[in-house]
Amino acid sequence: MTGGAKAAYCAQNVDIRSVGEEGGSMNKTRIFAAAAAAMSALLSAQANAQTVELVETQGAWGLYADSATPKQVCFIAAQPQAVEPLGANRGPIYFYISAWPKDGVKAEPSVKVGYPIDAAKDMTVAIGDGTFKLFAKAERGFISDAAEESKLIEAMKTGTTAIVKATSARGTETTDTYSLSGLGAALQKMAETCP
């Protein structure tokens, strides 16, 4: 997970896709351009990823931080324990909580679902009896209100699982279940690492 979380986080919405067929034959110019763009994006993501390292793991959550002093970015990340439907064509899937000390951001939750999200459909995170609505941007979901971010994080600290539901642009409904084991300790360590 360490390399995958770093690359997925740093690349954010970099999505390498194959070029489809046009009129029954491949367009070589488009293939070359897509390959060049994908390679450039991948190299850029790898260069960025090299500056973020795993600090430690707490339960299901890994803490990552840049090498700057003072820290410019820290984040904790987890992959889902279960995904539905199995076999759906998806990229990397992560739940992140990020800190940018320079900008005063201490704990911003977001979810990367591994496909373009249908923004017209609801995207939610459920923890126990509470459900939080996210807004979609490309492959990621975010809480729009800072007060709701705090409520979500507090619910995550006391919960056992977080269930993320979203719908792809193609209409596929997905459910990802994350363990919250170790989240409280990971958040504490992130606060100490990125004050």
C-alpha positions in Angstrom: 0.0 0.0 0.0 2.8 2.5 0.7 3.8 3.1 -2.9 0.2 2.9 -4.1 -1.1 5.4 -1.5 1.7 7.9 -2.3 1.3 7.7 -6.0 -2.5 7.8 -5.9 -2.4 10.8 -3.5 0.3 12.8 -5.3 -1.2 12.1 -8.7 -4.6 13.0 -7.4 -6.8 12.6 -10.5 -4.1 11.5 -13.0 -5.9 8.7 -14.8 -4.1 6.6 -17.4 -6.6 5.0 -19.8 -6.2 3.2 -23.0 -7.3 4.9 -26.2 -10.3 3.3 -27.8 -10.9 2.4 -31.4 -12.2 4.9 -34.0 -14.1 3.5 -36.9 -12.6 0.0 -36.4 -9.0 1.0 -36.5 -6.7 2.6 -33.9 -5.7 6.2 -34.5 -1.8 6.1 -34.2 -1.5 9.8 -33.5 -4.0 9.7 -30.7 -2.3 6.6 -29.2 1.1 8.2 -29.3 -0.2 11.5 -27.8 -2.1 9.6 -25.1 0.9 7.5 -24.3 3.2 10.5 -24.1 0.7 12.3 -21.8 0.3 9.2 -19.7 4.1 8.8 -19.3 4.5 12.5 -18.5 1.8 12.3 -15.8 3.2 9.1 -14.4 6.8 10.5 -14.2 5.4 13.6 -12.6 3.4 11.6 -10.1 6.5 9.5 -9.3 8.6 12.5 -8.8 6.1 14.0 -6.4 5.6 10.7 -4.7 9.3 10.5 -3.8 8.9 13.4 -1.5 6.2 11.8 0.6 7.1 8.9 2.8 5.3 6.5 5.1 5.9 7.6 8.7 4.1 4.7 10.4 1.0 2.5 10.3 -1.7 2.4 12.9 -4.2 -0.4 12.3 -5.7 0.0 8.8 -4.3 3.5 8.4 -0.9 4.7 7.2 0.5 8.1 8.0 2.5 9.8 5.2 4.5 13.1 5.4 6.7 15.1 3.1 10.4 15.5 3.9 10.2 19.3 4.4 10.9 21.0 7.7 8.4 22.2 8.8 6.1 19.8 7.1 4.0 21.1 4.2 1.7 18.1 3.9 0.7 15.0 5.9 -2.1 12.6 5.3 -3.4 9.3 6.6 -4.8 6.8 4.1 -6.6 3.5 4.1 -7.8 1.1 1.4 -11.2 -0.5 1.7 -11.5 -3.9 3.3 -14.4 -4.8 1.0 -15.6 -3.4 -2.4 -18.8 -4.0 -4.2 -19.4 -4.9 -6.9 -16.3 -7.2 -7.2 -14.6 -7.0 -10.5 -15.7 -3.5 -11.4 -13.2 -1.6 -13.6 -11.7 0.8 -11.1 -8.4 2.6 -10.3 -6.9 3.1 -6.9 -9.4 3.4 -4.0 -8.5 5.3 -0.8 -10.0 7.2 2.1 -7.7 10.1 3.0 -7.5 12.6 5.8 -5.1 15.4 4.9 -3.3 18.3 6.7 -1.6 21.3 5.2 -0.2 23.2 8.1 0.8 26.3 6.1 -2.8 26.7 5.0 -4.2 26.0 8.5 -5.9 22.7 7.4 -5.6 20.2 10.2 -7.8 17.3 9.0 -9.6 17.4 5.7 -11.3 14.1 4.7 -11.7 13.0 1.1 -12.3 9.7 -0.8 -10.8 8.5 -4.1 -13.2 5.9 -5.6 -11.2 5.0 -8.7 -13.6 6.1 -11.4 -15.3 9.3 -12.6 -18.3 9.9 -10.3 -21.8 10.9 -11.5 -22.1 14.2 -9.6 -25.9 14.1 -10.1 -26.2 11.1 -7.8 -25.7 11.1 -4.0 -22.2 10.2 -2.7 -22.2 9.3 1.0 -20.1 8.1 3.9 -22.0 6.2 6.6 -20.6 5.5 10.1 -22.9 3.9 12.6 -26.2 5.7 12.5 -24.7 8.8 10.9 -24.6 9.6 7.1 -22.5 12.4 5.6 -23.1 13.7 2.1 -20.1 14.3 -0.1 -19.8 16.4 -3.3 -18.0 14.8 -6.2 -15.1 16.2 -8.2 -13.8 13.8 -10.9 -12.8 10.6 -8.9 -12.9 12.2 -5.5 -15.5 13.1 -2.9 -15.3 15.9 -0.3 -17.3 17.4 2.5 -18.3 20.9 1.6 -18.7 22.3 5.1 -15.9 22.5 7.7 -18.3 21.8 10.6 -19.4 18.7 8.8 -15.8 17.6 8.3 -15.3 17.8 12.1 -18.4 15.8 12.7 -17.4 13.1 10.2 -13.9 12.8 11.7 -15.4 12.5 15.2 -17.8 9.8 14.0 -14.9 8.0 12.4 -12.9 8.1 15.7 -15.7 6.3 17.6 -17.0 4.1 14.8 -15.7 0.7 13.6 -16.4 1.0 9.8 -17.0 3.7 7.2 -19.1 2.8 4.2 -18.7 4.9 1.1 -21.4 4.7 -1.6 -21.2 6.4 -5.0 -22.3 6.0 -8.6 -19.9 6.0 -11.6 -20.6 8.1 -14.7 -21.5 4.8 -16.3 -24.2 4.1 -13.7 -22.4 1.5 -11.6 -23.3 1.8 -8.0 -20.4 1.0 -5.6 -20.0 0.4 -1.9 -16.6 0.5 -0.2 -16.2 -0.6 3.4 -13.2 0.8 5.4 -11.9 -0.3 8.8 -11.5 2.5 11.2 -9.1 0.5 13.3 -6.1 2.7 14.3 -7.7 5.9 13.0 -7.6 7.8 16.3 -3.9 7.0 16.8 -3.1 7.9 13.2 -4.9 11.2 13.6 -3.0 11.9 16.8 0.4 11.1 15.1 -0.6 13.3 12.1 -1.3 16.2 14.5 2.1 15.7 16.1 3.9 15.4 12.7 2.1 18.3 11.0 1.3 20.8 13.8 
